[in-house]
């Protein structure tokens, strides 16, 4: 079975403490890329080292199968719409 490539939008505390550990233990999913305004912060949770400082670049990556939005709540809807 192929791995499911997750793209993280945001590299904040929720991503680091909640979803990152769960996906890291998954036999199916993997964190493929991280998009953050801060490249330095993105590198702290990107196991592949693949980072984007522009969210739209992550959304355009054909290898990203799904997106996890780890931003403040007020940004969830507009970011989800852009991701779609």
HUCOR-V174179 format. One record per helix or strand. SS is the DSSP state (h for helix, s for strand). FROM is the first residue (numbers start at 1). LEN is the number of residues. If there is no record, write none. Layout:
((SS:FROM:LEN) (SS:FROM:LEN))
This chain:
((s:4:6) (h:13:12) (s:29:7) (h:39:5) (s:51:2) (h:55:6) (s:66:4) (h:73:11))
